[in-house]
Amino acid sequence: MTRAEELENRLRQLVYFGGAVSKETNLTKLLELIADQVKTILNCDRCSVFIMDRQTNELWSKVALGMQHTEIRVPFGKGIVGHVASSGQTVNIKDAYQDERFTHDIDRLTGYRTRSILAVPLKNVGGSIIGVFEAMNKAGLPFDGDDEGILQLISSLAASAIENAQLYESLSKSQLETIYRLAVTAEYRDQQDTAIHLRHISEYSALIAQGLGMPEREIENIRYASPLHDIGKVGIADAILLKPGKLTAEEFEEMKKHTIYGSKILCNAESHLLQVACKVAGSHHEKFDGSGYPSRLKGDQIPLYARIVSVADVFDALCMPRVYKPKWDPEKAREYILEESGKSFDPVVVEAFGKVYGEILKMHALGDGKSTIIPGITRELHRHNF
C-alpha cells in the first residue's frame, strides 16, 4: 500500500469513526466501540480507554487489555496512564519494559507481553482531561508521529461522544431513581417487604422478556418500568388497601380502580420508559381470556409488557406472605402459572417463564429483604456513584 493509499484509508476510517461514536449513547458500548476502532485504525494489538473518576482520583477502564468483565483502576499520576492524565502530554514508548513508569503486574497476570505504547489524553472542549487512550503493540514498527497525530484527532472526536454518553447516563440515573421512589410510595403502604417485591417484579419481568428473545433495550425498559405496576394504589383508601380479611364485592371494585389510577398517573409521559410503565400499570390485571380488569382486554389486545408483568406479579404474590394468606411454595406457584396458561396468562409468556424458571428460582432464594433498591437500578446508581 502506497503512502497516499494509506492516508486515504485512514481518512475513511476516521470518517466512519466520527459517525459511529456520535450515535452511541450507552457509555460501556461506546467505550467498546472506540477501543475496537482505534485498534483497527492504528493497526495495533490492543487499545484501552480509561475514564477519569474525580471522586476517587483514579482512572478506570472496563475496556482494557482484552480482559472481559474486569475493571482496571489506576491512581492519578501513577503509571503511564496516570502520568498522561496528570501531565496532559502524549507518551510514545518504543520499549515499555525499559520505561520506569510502566508497571508489569497486568502482564504477569495475563501472560501478555507489552512492547510499544502510545498514550494520549482525552480532553473535553474546555481543555479538561476526562480520560486517556492507551494503544499497545503496533504491528511491525513502533508507533510513529503519524500515529500520534491520528490518535490525538481520534481523542478529540471521542471526548465529546464520551461526555454526551456520561450526561445521558446521568439523566437516566435520575429518571430511574424517580421511578423507584414512585414505586416505593405505592408499595410501602400495604407491604413490609417493599424492596423484595420490587426487586422480584423487576428481575422476574426482565428474565421473562429475555426468555421471549426481546431486544436488549426492551428488556431494560420492562426491567425499570415494571416496579410501577401498582403505582395506582396511592389512590386507594387505607380501609380497603390494608384490610386484613376478604374484600366485599364493592371494596374489590374499588380496589380494581388502582389500574385506572396508575394509568392516569403515567399517561401522556414523554419518556418512552414511562409510556411502558403506563401500559403495565393499566393492564397488568387483564387476563388472556378476556376475564380480567379494568377493560376486559383479550389476547394480543393486552400490551406485551403487561402480559409479562402479570406472570411475574402473580408468581411473586403467591410466593410472598400476605395478611390474607400464607406464602406458597415456588413449585406450587409455578404449577398455578402453568395451569392458567391460555386463561389468565399468555401461553407464549408462560413458555418463556418456564425457560427462565431456574433463574427466577435463584432470585427468589435471594429475597432476604436487605436490599433497599432493585438490583437493576442499584447497578445503575452504583455506576454513577449515587
C-alpha positions in Angstrom: 0.0 0.0 0.0 1.4 3.4 -1.0 1.6 6.3 1.3 -1.3 8.1 -0.4 -3.4 4.9 -0.2 -2.7 4.5 3.5 -3.7 8.1 4.2 -6.8 7.8 2.2 -7.7 4.6 4.0 -7.2 6.2 7.4 -9.3 9.2 6.4 -12.2 6.8 5.5 -11.8 5.1 8.8 -11.8 8.4 10.7 -15.0 9.5 8.9 -16.6 6.2 9.8 -15.4 6.5 13.4 -16.8 10.0 13.8 -20.2 8.9 12.6 -20.3 5.7 14.7 -19.4 7.2 18.0 -21.8 10.1 17.6 -24.8 7.7 17.6 -24.0 5.6 20.6 -25.3 6.8 24.0 -24.5 3.8 26.1 -21.2 4.5 27.8 -20.0 0.9 28.0 -20.8 0.2 24.4 -19.3 3.5 23.3 -16.0 2.7 25.0 -16.0 -0.8 23.4 -16.7 0.8 20.0 -13.9 3.3 20.5 -11.4 0.7 21.6 -12.2 -1.5 18.7 -12.0 1.3 16.1 -8.7 2.6 17.5 -7.2 -0.9 17.3 -8.2 -1.1 13.6 -7.1 2.4 12.6 -3.7 2.2 14.3 -3.2 -1.4 13.4 -2.3 -2.3 17.0 -2.8 -5.3 19.2 -4.9 -3.7 21.9 -6.5 -0.4 23.0 -7.6 0.6 26.4 -9.9 3.6 27.2 -9.5 5.0 30.7 -12.1 7.4 32.1 -11.2 9.9 34.9 -13.1 9.3 38.2 -13.0 12.7 40.0 -14.4 11.3 43.3 -11.7 8.7 43.8 -8.9 10.5 41.8 -8.5 7.4 39.7 -8.7 6.4 36.1 -10.9 3.3 35.4 -11.4 1.1 32.4 -13.8 -1.8 31.7 -12.5 -1.9 28.1 -8.9 -2.7 28.8 -6.3 -5.2 27.6 -8.8 -7.6 26.2 -9.9 -8.7 29.7 -13.7 -9.0 29.7 -15.7 -8.3 32.9 -12.6 -6.8 34.6 -12.4 -3.2 35.7 -8.9 -1.8 36.0 -8.3 1.3 38.2 -5.1 3.4 38.0 -4.3 6.1 40.6 -4.0 9.6 39.1 -0.3 10.4 38.4 0.8 6.7 38.7 2.0 4.5 35.8 1.9 5.6 32.2 -1.8 6.2 32.1 -1.7 8.2 35.3 1.3 10.2 34.1 -0.5 11.1 30.8 -3.6 12.2 32.8 -1.6 14.4 35.2 0.7 15.9 32.6 -1.7 16.2 29.7 1.1 15.1 27.4 1.2 12.4 24.8 3.6 9.5 25.6 5.1 7.3 22.9 7.2 4.4 24.3 9.1 2.1 22.0 10.0 -0.4 24.7 7.7 -0.5 27.7 10.0 -2.6 29.8 12.7 0.0 29.6 10.4 2.7 30.9 10.3 3.1 34.7 6.7 4.4 34.6 5.5 1.0 33.2 4.1 -1.5 35.7 4.4 -5.2 34.9 1.6 -6.5 37.1 -1.0 -7.0 34.4 1.4 -8.6 32.0 2.4 -11.0 34.7 -1.3 -11.8 35.5 -2.3 -12.3 31.8 0.8 -13.6 30.2 0.7 -10.7 27.8 3.9 -9.0 26.6 3.6 -5.2 26.2 6.2 -3.8 23.8 5.3 -0.4 22.4 2.8 2.0 24.0 1.1 5.2 22.6 -1.0 7.0 25.2 -2.8 10.4 24.7 -5.0 12.4 27.0 -8.8 12.7 26.3 -9.7 16.4 26.6 -13.1 17.9 26.5 -14.0 21.2 24.7 -12.9 23.1 27.8 -9.5 21.5 27.8 -10.1 19.4 31.0 -8.7 15.9 30.9 -11.5 13.3 31.1 -9.5 10.2 30.4 -6.7 8.6 28.5 -6.3 6.4 25.3 -3.6 3.7 25.6 -2.8 1.8 22.4 -0.3 -1.1 22.6 1.9 -3.1 20.3 1.6 -1.7 16.8 2.1 -4.4 14.2 5.6 -4.2 12.8 7.4 -1.0 13.8 6.7 1.1 16.9 4.2 3.9 16.8 5.3 7.0 14.8 4.4 10.7 14.6 1.6 10.0 12.2 0.1 7.6 14.8 0.3 10.3 17.5 -1.5 12.8 15.3 -4.2 10.2 14.4 -4.8 9.2 18.0 -4.9 12.9 19.1 -7.5 13.6 16.4 -9.5 10.5 17.5 -9.3 11.6 21.1 -10.9 15.0 20.3 -13.8 13.2 18.5 -14.2 10.6 21.2 -14.1 13.0 24.1 -17.3 14.8 23.0 -19.1 11.5 22.5 -17.9 10.2 25.9 -19.2 13.3 27.7 -22.5 13.1 25.9 -22.8 9.4 27.0 -22.0 10.3 30.5 -24.6 13.1 30.5 -27.2 10.6 29.1 -26.5 8.1 31.8 -26.6 10.8 34.5 -30.1 11.8 33.3 -31.1 8.1 33.1 -29.9 7.6 36.7 -32.1 10.5 37.8 -35.1 9.0 35.9 -34.5 5.6 37.4 -34.3 7.0 40.9 -37.6 8.9 40.4 -39.2 5.7 39.2 -38.0 3.8 42.2 -39.2 6.4 44.6 -42.6 6.4 43.0 -42.8 2.6 43.1 -41.9 2.6 46.8 -44.6 5.2 47.5 -47.3 2.8 46.3 -45.9 -0.4 47.7 -44.9 0.9 51.1 -48.4 1.5 52.1 -49.5 -2.1 52.1 -46.3 -4.2 52.2 -43.5 -4.6 54.7 -41.3 -6.3 52.1 -41.3 -3.5 49.6 -37.7 -3.9 48.5 -38.0 -7.6 47.9 -41.3 -7.3 46.0 -40.0 -4.5 43.7 -36.7 -6.3 43.1 -38.6 -9.5 42.2 -41.1 -7.8 39.8 -38.2 -6.0 38.1 -35.9 -9.0 37.7 -38.6 -11.6 37.0 -40.1 -9.4 34.3 -36.7 -8.9 32.7 -35.9 -12.6 32.8 -39.2 -13.5 31.1 -38.5 -10.8 28.5 -35.2 -12.4 27.9 -36.9 -15.8 27.5 -39.1 -14.2 24.8 -36.0 -13.1 23.0 -36.9 -9.4 23.2 -34.3 -6.8 22.2 -31.9 -5.6 25.0 -33.4 -2.1 25.0 -36.9 -3.5 25.5 -35.7 -5.8 28.3 -34.2 -2.8 30.1 -37.5 -0.9 29.6 -39.5 -3.6 31.3 -36.9 -4.1 34.0 -37.2 -0.4 35.0 -40.9 0.2 34.2 -42.4 -2.9 35.9 -41.9 -1.7 39.5 -44.5 1.0 38.8 -47.2 -1.6 38.1 -49.1 -0.8 41.3 -48.5 3.0 41.4 -52.3 3.5 41.3 -52.6 2.1 44.8 -51.8 5.6 46.1 -55.5 6.4 45.2 -57.0 3.5 47.2 -58.3 4.2 50.7 -56.4 2.6 53.6 -59.6 0.9 54.9 -59.6 -1.2 51.7 -55.9 -1.4 50.9 -55.0 -2.5 54.4 -58.0 -4.7 55.2 -56.7 -8.0 56.6 -59.8 -10.0 55.6 -61.5 -10.7 52.3 -62.8 -7.6 50.5 -66.5 -7.2 49.8 -67.7 -7.0 46.2 -67.9 -3.2 46.5 -64.5 -3.0 48.1 -63.0 -5.2 45.4 -64.5 -3.0 42.7 -62.8 0.0 44.3 -59.5 -1.9 44.6 -59.6 -2.7 40.9 -59.5 1.0 40.2 -55.8 1.1 41.1 -55.1 0.1 37.5 -57.1 3.1 36.2 -55.4 5.4 38.6 -52.0 4.1 37.7 -52.6 4.6 34.0 -53.8 8.2 34.6 -50.8 9.0 36.7 -48.4 7.8 34.0 -50.3 8.6 30.8 -49.1 11.3 28.4 -45.5 11.0 29.6 -42.9 12.0 27.0 -40.4 9.4 28.3 -40.7 6.0 26.5 -39.9 4.3 29.8 -42.9 5.9 31.5 -45.1 5.1 28.5 -44.2 1.4 29.0 -44.9 1.8 32.7 -48.3 3.3 31.8 -49.2 0.2 29.8 -48.1 -2.0 32.6 -49.9 -0.2 35.3 -53.2 0.0 33.4 -53.2 -3.6 32.0 -51.3 -6.0 34.3 -54.6 -7.4 35.7 -56.1 -8.1 32.3 -56.4 -11.8 31.6 -55.6 -13.5 28.3 -59.1 -15.0 28.0 -60.7 -11.5 28.5 -62.0 -12.0 32.0 -59.6 -9.5 33.7 -59.9 -5.8 34.5 -60.3 -2.9 34.1 -61.2 -3.2 30.4 -61.6 -6.9 29.8 -58.9 -6.9 27.1 -58.2 -10.2 25.5 -55.1 -11.9 23.9 -52.9 -9.5 21.9 -55.1 -6.6 22.9 -53.2 -6.6 26.2 -49.8 -4.9 25.8 -47.0 -7.4 25.8 -45.3 -5.6 28.7 -48.4 -6.1 30.8 -48.7 -9.8 29.9 -45.1 -10.3 31.1 -45.6 -8.4 34.3 -48.8 -10.2 35.0 -47.0 -13.5 35.2 -44.1 -12.1 37.3 -46.5 -10.3 39.7 -48.8 -13.3 40.3 -45.9 -15.7 40.8 -44.3 -13.4 43.3 -47.6 -12.6 45.1 -48.2 -16.3 45.6 -44.7 -16.9 46.9 -44.9 -14.0 49.4 -46.8 -14.0 52.7 -49.7 -11.5 53.0 -52.1 -10.6 55.8 -54.8 -12.5 54.0 -52.8 -15.7 53.0 -49.7 -17.7 53.8 -46.9 -17.9 51.2 -46.9 -20.7 48.7 -44.0 -23.0 47.8 -42.4 -21.7 44.5 -43.2 -25.1 42.8 -46.8 -24.8 43.7 -46.9 -21.3 42.3 -45.2 -22.4 39.1 -47.8 -25.1 38.7 -50.5 -22.5 39.0 -48.9 -20.3 36.3 -48.8 -23.3 34.0 -52.4 -24.2 34.7 -53.5 -20.7 33.9 -51.8 -20.7 30.5 -54.3 -19.6 27.9 -56.7 -18.4 30.6 -55.1 -15.8 32.9 -51.8 -15.7 31.1 -50.5 -15.6 27.5 -49.2 -19.1 26.6 -46.1 -17.7 24.9 -45.2 -15.7 28.0 -45.8 -18.7 30.2 -43.5 -20.7 28.0 -40.8 -18.0 28.4 -41.4 -18.1 32.1 -40.7 -21.9 32.0 -37.4 -21.3 30.1 -36.1 -18.9 32.8 -37.7 -20.5 35.8 -34.4 -21.7 37.1 -33.0 -18.2 37.2 -36.3 -16.9 38.8 -36.0 -19.5 41.5 -32.4 -18.3 42.2 -33.6 -14.8 42.5 -36.5 -15.8 44.8 -34.0 -17.5 47.1 -32.1 -14.2 47.4 -35.1 -12.4 48.8 -33.7 -11.6 52.2 -35.1 -8.1 52.4 -31.7 -6.5 52.9 -31.6 -4.6 49.7 -33.4 -1.3 49.5 -33.2 -0.8 45.8 -34.0 -3.1 42.9 -30.7 -4.7 41.7 -31.0 -3.3 38.2 -31.5 0.2 39.5 -28.8 -0.4 42.1 -26.4 -1.2 39.3 -27.3 2.0 37.5 -27.0 4.1 40.6 -23.8 2.5 41.7 -22.2 3.1 38.3 -22.8 6.8 38.8 -21.7 6.7 42.5 -25.2 7.7 43.6 
